[in-house]
Amino acid sequence: MKVLMVDVDGVLVHGRPQDGLHFSTFLEPDLGFSPELLQKEFFKPYWSEIIVGREPMMPRLESVLCRIAPDISVEVLAAYWFKNDSRLDRAFLDALAHYRADGIRILLATNQEHMRAKYLMEELGLRAHVDGIFYSAALGHRKPSEAFYALASERAEASPSDIVFIDDVEENIDSARRFGWQAIHWTGEMALHDALAPFVAHK
């Protein structure tokens, strides 16, 4: 293993900082509209294009809010979303640091739009813990598309066989393995050291 690719949501980040619940759990009492309405009006019609960078998020989100919550600004909703989807697994980050210190490159491989990718790296501080990020809106493809893994491998300047990938979605794991990456389905039930033991050369 020369490169460790790590997913974000479900591996490094787990919902609301205070309790790990989904960011929209208290959306209605907090901002006045339901998660179901946001899903119907925003995520279902627009997200598939936004997540691969073919549409900017804020104009679409603003147009939706004008219909469903005209008193809420798009900036307020985005800040609420990002803040409530930012619970870091500190133990996982600490474990990653040991591999990085040994010369293994740590790279994020995640389905994100541009604004949240920037938030994760800069505001949440992941830039200090990893060597870079490959995300769907920048690559133009999302996991589990083979093109995502091909572009991430190319930009990491790494052979697929040198990459180990950690993700919580089985479909992403299966497609990564078909491309040639070694992959671990992350459930949080095993320590990172134990999960990576088969892939780390003994010194």
Helices and strands as residue ranges (DSSP letters): E 3-6, H 27-31, H 35-38, I 39-43, H 44-50, H 57-68, H 74-83, H 90-101, E 105-110, H 114-118, I 119-123, G 126-128, E 132-135, H 136-139, H 146-156, G 160-162, E 163-167, H 170-179, E 182-185, H 192-196, G 197-199
